[in-house]
C-alpha cells in the first residue's frame, strides 16, 4: 500500500490504426448477393467469397446463407 498516488500519464493512442469508414461496405461482417451469369446464378460476398455457379437462384442463395452462417 503506497501512500502516494502518482498518476502515470497515459499517452493518447496515436498509433492505433484507424479504420476508414468510407466505402459502401461495412468493415466487418459479410454481405452476400446473388448475380446471374447467363443461365447460371452464383452468390458473392463482400469479403471476396464466391459461391459456385448454380442452376437456380435458390441454390445460390443457400450457398450464401451457408457462407454467412460460418
Ligand atoms: Zn463473406
PDB file of the backbone (N, CA, C, O) and the ligand in Angstrom, with CONECT records:
HET     ZN  A 101       1
ATOM      1  N   UNK A   1       0.845  -1.201   0.000  1.00  0.00           N
ATOM      2  CA  UNK A   1       0.000   0.000   0.000  1.00  0.00           C
ATOM      3  C   UNK A   1       0.878   1.248   0.000  1.00  0.00           C
ATOM      4  O   UNK A   1       1.459   1.563   1.039  1.00  0.00           O
ATOM      5  N   UNK A   2       0.994   1.914  -1.016  1.00  0.00           N
ATOM      6  CA  UNK A   2       1.808   3.112  -1.129  1.00  0.00           C
ATOM      7  C   UNK A   2       0.918   4.334  -0.999  1.00  0.00           C
ATOM      8  O   UNK A   2      -0.147   4.405  -1.611  1.00  0.00           O
ATOM      9  N   UNK A   3       1.355   5.283  -0.207  1.00  0.00           N
ATOM     10  CA  UNK A   3       0.500   6.453   0.061  1.00  0.00           C
ATOM     11  C   UNK A   3       0.396   7.385  -1.138  1.00  0.00           C
ATOM     12  O   UNK A   3      -0.645   8.001  -1.365  1.00  0.00           O
ATOM     13  N   UNK A   4       1.459   7.486  -1.889  1.00  0.00           N
ATOM     14  CA  UNK A   4       1.398   8.465  -2.973  1.00  0.00           C
ATOM     15  C   UNK A   4       0.688   7.890  -4.199  1.00  0.00           C
ATOM     16  O   UNK A   4       0.943   6.771  -4.644  1.00  0.00           O
ATOM     17  N   UNK A   5      -0.186   8.694  -4.697  1.00  0.00           N
ATOM     18  CA  UNK A   5      -0.950   8.260  -5.863  1.00  0.00           C
ATOM     19  C   UNK A   5      -0.515   9.073  -7.072  1.00  0.00           C
ATOM     20  O   UNK A   5      -1.213   9.952  -7.577  1.00  0.00           O
ATOM     21  N   UNK A   6       0.668   8.720  -7.490  1.00  0.00           N
ATOM     22  CA  UNK A   6       1.187   9.459  -8.636  1.00  0.00           C
ATOM     23  C   UNK A   6       0.602   8.865  -9.908  1.00  0.00           C
ATOM     24  O   UNK A   6       0.856   7.719 -10.278  1.00  0.00           O
ATOM     25  N   UNK A   7      -0.155   9.664 -10.522  1.00  0.00           N
ATOM     26  CA  UNK A   7      -0.821   9.156 -11.720  1.00  0.00           C
ATOM     27  C   UNK A   7       0.178   9.015 -12.866  1.00  0.00           C
ATOM     28  O   UNK A   7       0.931   9.938 -13.177  1.00  0.00           O
ATOM     29  N   UNK A   8       0.163   7.889 -13.455  1.00  0.00           N
ATOM     30  CA  UNK A   8       1.044   7.688 -14.600  1.00  0.00           C
ATOM     31  C   UNK A   8       0.373   8.274 -15.839  1.00  0.00           C
ATOM     32  O   UNK A   8      -0.711   7.848 -16.239  1.00  0.00           O
ATOM     33  N   UNK A   9       1.033   9.248 -16.431  1.00  0.00           N
ATOM     34  CA  UNK A   9       0.425   9.858 -17.630  1.00  0.00           C
ATOM     35  C   UNK A   9       0.314   8.849 -18.768  1.00  0.00           C
ATOM     36  O   UNK A   9       1.297   8.260 -19.219  1.00  0.00           O
ATOM     37  N   UNK A  10      -0.882   8.687 -19.192  1.00  0.00           N
ATOM     38  CA  UNK A  10      -1.111   7.755 -20.297  1.00  0.00           C
ATOM     39  C   UNK A  10      -1.124   8.539 -21.609  1.00  0.00           C
ATOM     40  O   UNK A  10      -1.955   9.424 -21.814  1.00  0.00           O
ATOM     41  N   UNK A  11      -0.207   8.203 -22.468  1.00  0.00           N
ATOM     42  CA  UNK A  11      -0.181   8.917 -23.753  1.00  0.00           C
ATOM     43  C   UNK A  11      -1.414   8.595 -24.588  1.00  0.00           C
ATOM     44  O   UNK A  11      -1.938   7.482 -24.543  1.00  0.00           O
ATOM     45  N   UNK A  12      -1.856   9.563 -25.331  1.00  0.00           N
ATOM     46  CA  UNK A  12      -3.025   9.310 -26.194  1.00  0.00           C
ATOM     47  C   UNK A  12      -2.703   8.248 -27.247  1.00  0.00           C
ATOM     48  O   UNK A  12      -1.585   8.155 -27.752  1.00  0.00           O
ATOM     49  N   UNK A  13      -3.705   7.471 -27.547  1.00  0.00           N
ATOM     50  CA  UNK A  13      -3.495   6.400 -28.518  1.00  0.00           C
ATOM     51  C   UNK A  13      -3.390   6.990 -29.923  1.00  0.00           C
ATOM     52  O   UNK A  13      -4.373   7.186 -30.638  1.00  0.00           O
ATOM     53  N   UNK A  14      -2.140   7.255 -30.265  1.00  0.00           N
ATOM     54  CA  UNK A  14      -1.925   7.876 -31.568  1.00  0.00           C
ATOM     55  C   UNK A  14      -1.642   6.816 -32.625  1.00  0.00           C
ATOM     56  O   UNK A  14      -1.997   6.949 -33.796  1.00  0.00           O
ATOM     57  N   UNK A  15      -0.986   5.760 -32.154  1.00  0.00           N
ATOM     58  CA  UNK A  15      -0.519   4.778 -33.132  1.00  0.00           C
ATOM     59  C   UNK A  15      -1.577   3.720 -33.454  1.00  0.00           C
ATOM     60  O   UNK A  15      -1.299   2.736 -34.139  1.00  0.00           O
ATOM     61  N   UNK A  16      -2.780   3.937 -32.953  1.00  0.00           N
ATOM     62  CA  UNK A  16      -3.826   2.960 -33.244  1.00  0.00           C
ATOM     63  C   UNK A  16      -4.310   3.151 -34.677  1.00  0.00           C
ATOM     64  O   UNK A  16      -4.762   4.233 -35.049  1.00  0.00           O
ATOM     65  N   UNK A  17      -4.213   2.115 -35.460  1.00  0.00           N
ATOM     66  CA  UNK A  17      -4.676   2.254 -36.853  1.00  0.00           C
ATOM     67  C   UNK A  17      -6.170   2.484 -36.917  1.00  0.00           C
ATOM     68  O   UNK A  17      -6.971   1.729 -36.365  1.00  0.00           O
ATOM     69  N   UNK A  18      -6.502   3.522 -37.591  1.00  0.00           N
ATOM     70  CA  UNK A  18      -7.922   3.854 -37.693  1.00  0.00           C
ATOM     71  C   UNK A  18      -8.531   3.204 -38.917  1.00  0.00           C
ATOM     72  O   UNK A  18      -7.907   3.126 -39.975  1.00  0.00           O
ATOM     73  N   UNK A  19      -9.753   2.742 -38.757  1.00  0.00           N
ATOM     74  CA  UNK A  19     -10.453   2.153 -39.886  1.00  0.00           C
ATOM     75  C   UNK A  19     -11.192   3.263 -40.618  1.00  0.00           C
ATOM     76  O   UNK A  19     -11.970   4.015 -40.030  1.00  0.00           O
ATOM     77  N   UNK A  20     -10.935   3.341 -41.868  1.00  0.00           N
ATOM     78  CA  UNK A  20     -11.611   4.382 -42.637  1.00  0.00           C
ATOM     79  C   UNK A  20     -13.060   3.983 -42.874  1.00  0.00           C
ATOM     80  O   UNK A  20     -13.338   2.937 -43.461  1.00  0.00           O
ATOM     81  N   UNK A  21     -13.963   4.811 -42.420  1.00  0.00           N
ATOM     82  CA  UNK A  21     -15.382   4.475 -42.556  1.00  0.00           C
ATOM     83  C   UNK A  21     -15.911   4.684 -43.970  1.00  0.00           C
ATOM     84  O   UNK A  21     -17.061   4.371 -44.278  1.00  0.00           O
ATOM     85  N   UNK A  22     -15.057   5.210 -44.802  1.00  0.00           N
ATOM     86  CA  UNK A  22     -15.535   5.464 -46.159  1.00  0.00           C
ATOM     87  C   UNK A  22     -15.717   4.150 -46.926  1.00  0.00           C
ATOM     88  O   UNK A  22     -15.061   3.149 -46.638  1.00  0.00           O
ATOM     89  N   UNK A  23     -16.590   4.178 -47.873  1.00  0.00           N
ATOM     90  CA  UNK A  23     -16.855   2.959 -48.636  1.00  0.00           C
ATOM     91  C   UNK A  23     -18.211   2.411 -48.285  1.00  0.00           C
ATOM     92  O   UNK A  23     -18.655   2.532 -47.143  1.00  0.00           O
ATOM     93  N   UNK A  24     -18.871   1.817 -49.240  1.00  0.00           N
ATOM     94  CA  UNK A  24     -20.224   1.320 -49.014  1.00  0.00           C
ATOM     95  C   UNK A  24     -20.243   0.045 -48.198  1.00  0.00           C
ATOM     96  O   UNK A  24     -21.274  -0.309 -47.626  1.00  0.00           O
ATOM     97  N   UNK A  25     -19.098  -0.662 -48.135  1.00  0.00           N
ATOM     98  CA  UNK A  25     -19.098  -1.935 -47.431  1.00  0.00           C
ATOM     99  C   UNK A  25     -18.807  -1.724 -45.959  1.00  0.00           C
ATOM    100  O   UNK A  25     -17.982  -0.884 -45.598  1.00  0.00           O
ATOM    101  N   UNK A  26     -19.472  -2.474 -45.117  1.00  0.00           N
ATOM    102  CA  UNK A  26     -19.188  -2.418 -43.681  1.00  0.00           C
ATOM    103  C   UNK A  26     -17.820  -3.012 -43.392  1.00  0.00           C
ATOM    104  O   UNK A  26     -17.374  -3.905 -44.112  1.00  0.00           O
ATOM    105  N   UNK A  27     -17.140  -2.531 -42.343  1.00  0.00           N
ATOM    106  CA  UNK A  27     -15.797  -3.013 -42.040  1.00  0.00           C
ATOM    107  C   UNK A  27     -15.797  -4.464 -41.602  1.00  0.00           C
ATOM    108  O   UNK A  27     -14.812  -5.175 -41.801  1.00  0.00           O
ATOM    109  N   UNK A  28     -16.884  -4.906 -41.012  1.00  0.00           N
ATOM    110  CA  UNK A  28     -16.938  -6.285 -40.550  1.00  0.00           C
ATOM    111  C   UNK A  28     -18.234  -6.920 -41.017  1.00  0.00           C
ATOM    112  O   UNK A  28     -19.221  -6.241 -41.298  1.00  0.00           O
ATOM    113  N   UNK A  29     -18.201  -8.226 -41.092  1.00  0.00           N
ATOM    114  CA  UNK A  29     -19.412  -8.913 -41.483  1.00  0.00           C
ATOM    115  C   UNK A  29     -19.408  -9.273 -42.954  1.00  0.00           C
ATOM    116  O   UNK A  29     -18.535  -8.866 -43.721  1.00  0.00           O
ATOM    117  N   UNK A  30     -20.392 -10.032 -43.312  1.00  0.00           N
ATOM    118  CA  UNK A  30     -20.486 -10.497 -44.695  1.00  0.00           C
ATOM    119  C   UNK A  30     -21.815 -10.064 -45.292  1.00  0.00           C
ATOM    120  O   UNK A  30     -22.885 -10.295 -44.728  1.00  0.00           O
ATOM    121  N   UNK A  31     -21.711  -9.443 -46.426  1.00  0.00           N
ATOM    122  CA  UNK A  31     -22.920  -9.067 -47.135  1.00  0.00           C
ATOM    123  C   UNK A  31     -22.940  -9.814 -48.456  1.00  0.00           C
ATOM    124  O   UNK A  31     -22.117  -9.565 -49.337  1.00  0.00           O
ATOM    125  N   UNK A  32     -23.863 -10.709 -48.581  1.00  0.00           N
ATOM    126  CA  UNK A  32     -23.907 -11.540 -49.769  1.00  0.00           C
ATOM    127  C   UNK A  32     -24.953 -11.041 -50.747  1.00  0.00           C
ATOM    128  O   UNK A  32     -25.929 -10.383 -50.386  1.00  0.00           O
ATOM    129  N   UNK A  33     -24.705 -11.384 -51.991  1.00  0.00           N
ATOM    130  CA  UNK A  33     -25.668 -11.042 -53.028  1.00  0.00           C
ATOM    131  C   UNK A  33     -25.542 -12.082 -54.133  1.00  0.00           C
ATOM    132  O   UNK A  33     -24.513 -12.742 -54.277  1.00  0.00           O
ATOM    133  N   UNK A  34     -26.591 -12.209 -54.892  1.00  0.00           N
ATOM    134  CA  UNK A  34     -26.563 -13.173 -55.973  1.00  0.00           C
ATOM    135  C   UNK A  34     -26.537 -12.445 -57.311  1.00  0.00           C
ATOM    136  O   UNK A  34     -27.180 -11.412 -57.495  1.00  0.00           O
ATOM    137  N   UNK A  35     -25.786 -13.008 -58.225  1.00  0.00           N
ATOM    138  CA  UNK A  35     -25.729 -12.407 -59.548  1.00  0.00           C
ATOM    139  C   UNK A  35     -25.918 -13.499 -60.594  1.00  0.00           C
ATOM    140  O   UNK A  35     -25.548 -14.656 -60.394  1.00  0.00           O
ATOM    141  N   UNK A  36     -26.486 -13.107 -61.679  1.00  0.00           N
ATOM    142  CA  UNK A  36     -26.766 -14.089 -62.716  1.00  0.00           C
ATOM    143  C   UNK A  36     -25.720 -14.049 -63.806  1.00  0.00           C
ATOM    144  O   UNK A  36     -25.227 -12.990 -64.193  1.00  0.00           O
ATOM    145  N   UNK A  37     -25.401 -15.220 -64.285  1.00  0.00           N
ATOM    146  CA  UNK A  37     -24.433 -15.332 -65.385  1.00  0.00           C
ATOM    147  C   UNK A  37     -25.029 -16.261 -66.409  1.00  0.00           C
ATOM    148  O   UNK A  37     -24.964 -17.485 -66.291  1.00  0.00           O
ATOM    149  N   UNK A  38     -25.599 -15.661 -67.393  1.00  0.00           N
ATOM    150  CA  UNK A  38     -26.272 -16.488 -68.380  1.00  0.00           C
ATOM    151  C   UNK A  38     -27.438 -17.205 -67.742  1.00  0.00           C
ATOM    152  O   UNK A  38     -28.347 -16.570 -67.206  1.00  0.00           O
ATOM    153  N   UNK A  39     -27.418 -18.508 -67.796  1.00  0.00           N
ATOM    154  CA  UNK A  39     -28.495 -19.261 -67.169  1.00  0.00           C
ATOM    155  C   UNK A  39     -28.100 -19.733 -65.785  1.00  0.00           C
ATOM    156  O   UNK A  39     -28.829 -20.477 -65.129  1.00  0.00           O
ATOM    157  N   UNK A  40     -26.920 -19.283 -65.352  1.00  0.00           N
ATOM    158  CA  UNK A  40     -26.466 -19.679 -64.025  1.00  0.00           C
ATOM    159  C   UNK A  40     -26.583 -18.528 -63.048  1.00  0.00           C
ATOM    160  O   UNK A  40     -26.668 -17.360 -63.425  1.00  0.00           O
ATOM    161  N   UNK A  41     -26.583 -18.897 -61.792  1.00  0.00           N
ATOM    162  CA  UNK A  41     -26.649 -17.891 -60.741  1.00  0.00           C
ATOM    163  C   UNK A  41     -25.608 -18.246 -59.692  1.00  0.00           C
ATOM    164  O   UNK A  41     -25.472 -19.403 -59.295  1.00  0.00           O
ATOM    165  N   UNK A  42     -24.885 -17.240 -59.256  1.00  0.00           N
ATOM    166  CA  UNK A  42     -23.894 -17.517 -58.221  1.00  0.00           C
ATOM    167  C   UNK A  42     -23.918 -16.442 -57.159  1.00  0.00           C
ATOM    168  O   UNK A  42     -24.246 -15.282 -57.409  1.00  0.00           O
ATOM    169  N   UNK A  43     -23.556 -16.874 -55.959  1.00  0.00           N
ATOM    170  CA  UNK A  43     -23.556 -15.952 -54.827  1.00  0.00           C
ATOM    171  C   UNK A  43     -22.173 -15.340 -54.674  1.00  0.00           C
ATOM    172  O   UNK A  43     -21.160 -15.972 -54.973  1.00  0.00           O
ATOM    173  N   UNK A  44     -22.151 -14.107 -54.207  1.00  0.00           N
ATOM    174  CA  UNK A  44     -20.891 -13.421 -53.956  1.00  0.00           C
ATOM    175  C   UNK A  44     -20.996 -12.673 -52.641  1.00  0.00           C
ATOM    176  O   UNK A  44     -22.079 -12.270 -52.217  1.00  0.00           O
ATOM    177  N   UNK A  45     -19.842 -12.498 -52.002  1.00  0.00           N
ATOM    178  CA  UNK A  45     -19.819 -11.820 -50.713  1.00  0.00           C
ATOM    179  C   UNK A  45     -18.856 -10.641 -50.773  1.00  0.00           C
ATOM    180  O   UNK A  45     -17.954 -10.598 -51.609  1.00  0.00           O
ATOM    181  N   UNK A  46     -19.066  -9.691 -49.875  1.00  0.00           N
ATOM    182  CA  UNK A  46     -18.206  -8.509 -49.844  1.00  0.00           C
ATOM    183  C   UNK A  46     -16.798  -8.854 -49.379  1.00  0.00           C
ATOM    184  O   UNK A  46     -15.874  -8.065 -49.577  1.00  0.00           O
ATOM    185  N   UNK A  47     -16.621 -10.019 -48.765  1.00  0.00           N
ATOM    186  CA  UNK A  47     -15.301 -10.415 -48.282  1.00  0.00           C
ATOM    187  C   UNK A  47     -14.483 -11.030 -49.414  1.00  0.00           C
ATOM    188  O   UNK A  47     -13.304 -11.339 -49.237  1.00  0.00           O
ATOM    189  N   UNK A  48     -15.105 -11.204 -50.564  1.00  0.00           N
ATOM    190  CA  UNK A  48     -14.375 -11.765 -51.690  1.00  0.00           C
ATOM    191  C   UNK A  48     -14.763 -13.202 -52.000  1.00  0.00           C
ATOM    192  O   UNK A  48     -14.327 -13.780 -52.996  1.00  0.00           O
ATOM    193  N   UNK A  49     -15.579 -13.760 -51.142  1.00  0.00           N
ATOM    194  CA  UNK A  49     -16.004 -15.140 -51.354  1.00  0.00           C
ATOM    195  C   UNK A  49     -16.977 -15.215 -52.521  1.00  0.00           C
ATOM    196  O   UNK A  49     -17.762 -14.302 -52.777  1.00  0.00           O
ATOM    197  N   UNK A  50     -16.890 -16.340 -53.212  1.00  0.00           N
ATOM    198  CA  UNK A  50     -17.807 -16.550 -54.332  1.00  0.00           C
ATOM    199  C   UNK A  50     -18.282 -17.982 -54.327  1.00  0.00           C
ATOM    200  O   UNK A  50     -17.498 -18.922 -54.197  1.00  0.00           O
ATOM    201  N   UNK A  51     -19.542 -18.123 -54.468  1.00  0.00           N
ATOM    202  CA  UNK A  51     -20.104 -19.462 -54.496  1.00  0.00           C
ATOM    203  C   UNK A  51     -20.033 -20.037 -55.893  1.00  0.00           C
ATOM    204  O   UNK A  51     -19.785 -19.325 -56.866  1.00  0.00           O
ATOM    205  N   UNK A  52     -20.251 -21.321 -55.974  1.00  0.00           N
ATOM    206  CA  UNK A  52     -20.241 -21.968 -57.284  1.00  0.00           C
ATOM    207  C   UNK A  52     -21.459 -21.567 -58.116  1.00  0.00           C
ATOM    208  O   UNK A  52     -22.497 -21.166 -57.590  1.00  0.00           O
ATOM    209  N   UNK A  53     -21.296 -21.688 -59.408  1.00  0.00           N
ATOM    210  CA  UNK A  53     -22.415 -21.356 -60.294  1.00  0.00           C
ATOM    211  C   UNK A  53     -23.518 -22.388 -60.125  1.00  0.00           C
ATOM    212  O   UNK A  53     -23.293 -23.597 -60.185  1.00  0.00           O
ATOM    213  N   UNK A  54     -24.703 -21.869 -59.913  1.00  0.00           N
ATOM    214  CA  UNK A  54     -25.840 -22.754 -59.688  1.00  0.00           C
ATOM    215  C   UNK A  54     -26.859 -22.584 -60.808  1.00  0.00           C
ATOM    216  O   UNK A  54     -26.908 -21.576 -61.514  1.00  0.00           O
ATOM    217  N   UNK A  55     -27.641 -23.599 -60.922  1.00  0.00           N
ATOM    218  CA  UNK A  55     -28.675 -23.551 -61.943  1.00  0.00           C
ATOM    219  C   UNK A  55     -29.847 -22.667 -61.521  1.00  0.00           C
ATOM    220  O   UNK A  55     -30.537 -22.075 -62.351  1.00  0.00           O
ATOM    221  N   UNK A  56     -30.048 -22.596 -60.216  1.00  0.00           N
ATOM    222  CA  UNK A  56     -31.173 -21.803 -59.724  1.00  0.00           C
ATOM    223  C   UNK A  56     -30.684 -20.780 -58.698  1.00  0.00           C
ATOM    224  O   UNK A  56     -29.700 -20.993 -57.991  1.00  0.00           O
ATOM    225  N   UNK A  57     -31.390 -19.696 -58.648  1.00  0.00           N
ATOM    226  CA  UNK A  57     -31.013 -18.646 -57.705  1.00  0.00           C
ATOM    227  C   UNK A  57     -31.229 -19.109 -56.265  1.00  0.00           C
ATOM    228  O   UNK A  57     -30.569 -18.647 -55.334  1.00  0.00           O
ATOM    229  N   UNK A  58     -32.154 -20.015 -56.119  1.00  0.00           N
ATOM    230  CA  UNK A  58     -32.433 -20.532 -54.787  1.00  0.00           C
ATOM    231  C   UNK A  58     -31.216 -21.239 -54.209  1.00  0.00           C
ATOM    232  O   UNK A  58     -30.892 -21.075 -53.033  1.00  0.00           O
ATOM    233  N   UNK A  59     -30.550 -22.019 -55.037  1.00  0.00           N
ATOM    234  CA  UNK A  59     -29.362 -22.740 -54.586  1.00  0.00           C
ATOM    235  C   UNK A  59     -28.227 -21.770 -54.282  1.00  0.00           C
ATOM    236  O   UNK A  59     -27.499 -21.927 -53.302  1.00  0.00           O
ATOM    237  N   UNK A  60     -28.094 -20.777 -55.132  1.00  0.00           N
ATOM    238  CA  UNK A  60     -27.039 -19.787 -54.910  1.00  0.00           C
ATOM    239  C   UNK A  60     -27.279 -19.044 -53.611  1.00  0.00           C
ATOM    240  O   UNK A  60     -26.342 -18.725 -52.878  1.00  0.00           O
ATOM    241  N   UNK A  61     -28.531 -18.776 -53.339  1.00  0.00           N
ATOM    242  CA  UNK A  61     -28.847 -18.071 -52.096  1.00  0.00           C
ATOM    243  C   UNK A  61     -28.547 -18.959 -50.892  1.00  0.00           C
ATOM    244  O   UNK A  61     -28.129 -18.484 -49.836  1.00  0.00           O
ATOM    245  N   UNK A  62     -28.769 -20.248 -51.075  1.00  0.00           N
ATOM    246  CA  UNK A  62     -28.455 -21.176 -49.984  1.00  0.00           C
ATOM    247  C   UNK A  62     -26.949 -21.219 -49.751  1.00  0.00           C
ATOM    248  O   UNK A  62     -26.492 -21.328 -48.613  1.00  0.00           O
ATOM    249  N   UNK A  63     -26.185 -21.132 -50.830  1.00  0.00           N
ATOM    250  CA  UNK A  63     -24.732 -21.080 -50.680  1.00  0.00           C
ATOM    251  C   UNK A  63     -24.336 -19.867 -49.866  1.00  0.00           C
ATOM    252  O   UNK A  63     -23.487 -19.949 -48.978  1.00  0.00           O
ATOM    253  N   UNK A  64     -24.954 -18.747 -50.173  1.00  0.00           N
ATOM    254  CA  UNK A  64     -24.648 -17.510 -49.466  1.00  0.00           C
ATOM    255  C   UNK A  64     -25.032 -17.615 -48.002  1.00  0.00           C
ATOM    256  O   UNK A  64     -24.311 -17.142 -47.123  1.00  0.00           O
ATOM    257  N   UNK A  65     -26.160 -18.232 -47.751  1.00  0.00           N
ATOM    258  CA  UNK A  65     -26.603 -18.384 -46.367  1.00  0.00           C
ATOM    259  C   UNK A  65     -25.651 -19.268 -45.587  1.00  0.00           C
ATOM    260  O   UNK A  65     -25.351 -19.017 -44.420  1.00  0.00           O
ATOM    261  N   UNK A  66     -25.180 -20.316 -46.265  1.00  0.00           N
ATOM    262  CA  UNK A  66     -24.238 -21.214 -45.595  1.00  0.00           C
ATOM    263  C   UNK A  66     -22.912 -20.495 -45.315  1.00  0.00           C
ATOM    264  O   UNK A  66     -22.254 -20.742 -44.305  1.00  0.00           O
ATOM    265  N   UNK A  67     -22.549 -19.618 -46.219  1.00  0.00           N
ATOM    266  CA  UNK A  67     -21.283 -18.882 -46.042  1.00  0.00           C
ATOM    267  C   UNK A  67     -21.378 -17.927 -44.857  1.00  0.00           C
ATOM    268  O   UNK A  67     -20.465 -17.858 -44.034  1.00  0.00           O
ATOM    269  N   UNK A  68     -22.474 -17.200 -44.772  1.00  0.00           N
ATOM    270  CA  UNK A  68     -22.617 -16.235 -43.675  1.00  0.00           C
ATOM    271  C   UNK A  68     -22.845 -16.951 -42.356  1.00  0.00           C
ATOM    272  O   UNK A  68     -22.561 -16.405 -41.289  1.00  0.00           O
ATOM    273  N   UNK A  69     -23.356 -18.170 -42.426  1.00  0.00           N
ATOM    274  CA  UNK A  69     -23.590 -18.903 -41.191  1.00  0.00           C
ATOM    275  C   UNK A  69     -22.265 -19.389 -40.600  1.00  0.00           C
ATOM    276  O   UNK A  69     -22.189 -19.741 -39.423  1.00  0.00           O
ATOM    277  N   UNK A  70     -21.261 -19.401 -41.407  1.00  0.00           N
ATOM    278  CA  UNK A  70     -19.966 -19.772 -40.881  1.00  0.00           C
ATOM    279  C   UNK A  70     -19.491 -21.080 -41.454  1.00  0.00           C
ATOM    280  O   UNK A  70     -18.403 -21.545 -41.112  1.00  0.00           O
TER     281      UNK A  70
HETATM  282 ZN    ZN A 101     -18.037 -13.378 -46.701  1.00  0.00          ZN
END
